[in-house]
Amino acid sequence: MSRRALLLVNRKGASSHANIDQGLKVLESAGIEVSAHFCRRPDRIPELIRSDHGRADMIIIGGGDGTVSMCLGAVLESGLPLGVLPMGNANDLARTLAIPTRVTDACSVIGAGRIQRIDVGEVNARPFVNVASIGLSVDIAQRLTRQQKRRWGVLAYIGNAWEALHTATSFAARIECEGAELDIKSIQIAVGNGRFYGGGMTIADDATIDDRRLDLYAIESQRWWRLAACLPALRWGKQKFVDGVHTLSGERIRIETDKPMPINVDGEVVAETPAEFSVNPAALPVFVPAGAQS
């Protein structure tokens, strides 16, 4: 019996549309009938998911982490498994789940039908898969242009991060997590649900996307050259070993700041403090490769 997939591709955010036709053939050969929509307005994608009225057996999203995050609420409402075609620049969810970046290979993963249930984070009722952060990462996101992302990919994140380090400003924050309280003058606070964010940075060296917890790190205000020295630790998730970086983990986290601060959620600035974070364990079924580690 054939299965039906609702395929939605963000034409605005996807870095490449190469091999989509070949990918459709892979899905069809796996017995999956595809209803495809190529959207110039990605904000319409959640509406298309909700209007499908239960006709699909799965939802496939083609785009970057921001596209997946934008659609996440509608996908969760549907209760259907999610197939990911990593067509963005960072593709951190795909990296976390070991989903290949070639469209045809990602379609093969969906066709094979192996599903893993992953956790979903939430900040102020907004779901996210990778990370929500305050401070430096917001500055980086606001500096990035679509043209830079398309031309330079992950290198655009690195270049803008280097510039942002030199102009980083601090803010006062109170963090509450599992009974612990931390008052800090910080330049960056990140709360991760998955393992990777920001083009391959690691939220914590033991983080997984099904560990039923959120991982937080907060960087104290310090000179830019000391911050630059922290970058290798941030890359590999070794923040807990660095002076001036605080780490916490738990199911619920609250962050208050001295003034309202914007929050970068999976690459898009869409919330602000004060912020209530929580984790919804095993909330989302996702197609993953055989042998994938979360």
N, C-alpha and C positions, 0 to 999 in steps of 0.2 A: 504494500500500500504506500503510495507516494505521500510525502510530507510537503507542507506548504510553508514557504519562508517569505516574510515581508522584509525586503531589502531597502534600506534607506542610505543614500550616499550624500554626504555634505559636499557639494561641488565647490563651495566657498572655502572650506577648511582643509579639504583633502589635498595633499601635496602632489599626488599623481593619480591618474585614472587608467594607467597602463594595465593591461591584462584583465580588465573587468570582464570583457567578453569571454576570455578563456576561463576566468573564475566561474562565470555562469555555467559554462559547459561542465566544469568539475562538479558543481552542485547538481546539475541535471543528471549527470551520470550516476550520482549517489541517490537518485530517486527523489530529489527535492525540486518541487515546482516553485519558481521564484516570481514574485510580484515586485518589480523594481521601481524605485522612485529616485530621481537624481535632483536634489533640492538646491536651488540657488539661495534660498532663504532657510538656513538651518533652524531658525526658531519655529518653523512649521513642522519639523520632524515629530515632536511630541504629539501634536494634533493629529498627524497621519497615523501614528501608533494607536492613539485612543479611538480613532474613527474606523479602525479595522474591524471592530465588533467581533473579535474572537475567531476570525476566519483563518488566522495563521497558526502554525504549530511552533514557530520560532521567529525571533526578530534578529536581523543582521544589520549592524551599523558600520558603515564605511566612513572613516574620518579619524580625527585625532582624539586625544583624551578629553578635550573640551566638548567635543560633539557627544561622546559617550555620556559624560557627566550631565550635559544639558538634557539628554533624553532619559536619564536614569529613572526619574520619577514615573514617567509613563511606562517604561519597561517593567518596573517593579509592580505597578498596578495591573499589568497584563498577566503576570505570573508565568510568562513564557521564558524559555532559555534564550540567552543572548549569544549571538555569534559576532565576533569582532574582526573587522578587516582593518588592520593598522595602516591608515593612509594619512596620518598626521606627521608631525616633525619629531615629537618626543616619544610617543607611543609607549608610555611607561606602564600602562595596564598590560599591554601585550608583552612587554619585557618581564613583568612580574609573573605572568602566566605561561611564559615560553611560547607564545603564539608567533609563528614566523611572519615576517613583514612582507613577503611576496604574496600578492593577492591570491594567486592560484594555490599556494601552499596553505594559506589561511583558510581558503575554501575547502581544501582537503580535510583540514582539522574539523570543520563543521560537518562535512559529509560523513566522517567517521563516527560522529555522534557521541563522543565521550564528554560527559558533563561533570563539572565540579561546582559545588555550591560555595560561593565566596561571601565574605563579610562586606557590609556597606556602612560607611561612616555617615554621620549626619551632623551638620552644623546649622543651628537655628532653623531646623526643619528642612534644610536643603541637603539631599543625599550627595555623597561623593565616593569615588573609588580609591583615589590615590592619596591626596594630601590637601589640607586647608592650612593656609599660613598667613602670617601678619608681619608687616615690616618690609625687610629687604626684598622678599620675593614679589611683593606688590609693586615695588619700584621697578623691578626687572620686567614684570609683565606689562607695565604701562609704557616702558621704553620700547618693547618689542613691536615691530610693525609686521604686518602680514608679508610684506615684500622681503624683510629680513629672514623670516621663518622659511619662506619658499626657497630663497637663494642659498642660505647658509645652514638650514636645519638646526641641529643641536649646537653647532658652533655659535649661532646667534645668541643662544642662552648664555654661553660662556662669556662672550664678548660683553654683553650687557651686564652680566653679573660683575665683571671686573670694573666697569664704569660705576655701577651702583655702590660698590664697596667704598669708593672714594667720597661719596656724598651721603652715606648712610646717616640717618638721624635716629636718635633713641626715643623710646617712649616708656612710660611707667606702666607696669602690668602686675596684676594679682592673678595667680593661677591656683586653682583648687582641683585636686585629683585624688580620689580614693582616700580622703581624709588628710592628705598632705596639702600644705599651703606654701606658696612661694611668691614673695614680692621681689620684683626684679626691674632694673633699668635695662631694657633689651633693645636690640636692633632687628631681631628675627625670632619669631616663635612659629614652629611648624607642628602640626598634628597629623600623623599619618595613619591611614587605614591599611594600605598595601605595603609593598616593600620599596618600590622605586618612585621617583618624582623628578621633575626638572631635567629630563633628558638623561636619566641614569644615576642620579644621586640616590643614596640609600638612607631611608628614614631611621633605621636601626639595624645592626648587623644580624639580629635574630628575628626580625619582623617577617611575618607572612601575612597573606591576605585572608587567611582562615583561622587566625589565632585568637579570635574573639576579644581583641583588645585594640586600643588606640595607643600609638607611641608618640610622645611629645619631646621636642628639644627646644630649649630657649637659650639664645646667645646673648651674653652680657654685652653692654656697650663697651667698646675698646677701640684702640687705634687700628686703622685700616690694614696696616702691615701685619698685625697680629691676627686679624680676621683672615687675611690671605693665607696665613700659615695653617688655619683651620680647614682649608678647603679639601686637602686629601682625606682628612678624617670624615668630613661630611660626605665625600664621595663614596666611601666604603662603609658608612654607618658606624664609625668608631667615636662618635661625639662624646660618649660617656667617659672617655679617657682624656678629654681635653679640658684644661683649666678654663673657667669662664663659660662653660657650656653645661647647662642643667638638663637632665633627662628624667621623664616620668612616664608611666604607662598605666592604663586602666580602662574601664568600660565607660566612664563618664568623666568629662573634664569641663571646667568653667573658666573662662578667661575674661577679666575686666581690665580695661585700659583707662588711663587718665582722661582721655577724650576718645570719641568714637573713631575707630580705625578700620579701614577697608580690609577685607579678607579675600585672598586669592584662593579660589576653590577649583582644583584641577585645571589650573591655567587661566581661569577667567575670574575677574574681580566682580563678585556678585553678592557679597554679604558684608556685614560690619559688626564690630564689637559693641556691646558685650556679647559673648558667644557661648552657647551651650553645645557641647559635643557629646555624641553617644555613638555606640556601635551596634548595628543590627546583625547578629551572627547568622551566617549561612543564608542570607536573605536573597542572593541572586545566583541562579544557575547559569553557568557560562560554558561554552564549548572550549575544551582545552586539548592539547596533544596528549597522546598516551605517554605516561611516564613523567608528565609535567609536575614540577615541584612548586608549591605556592610560596 
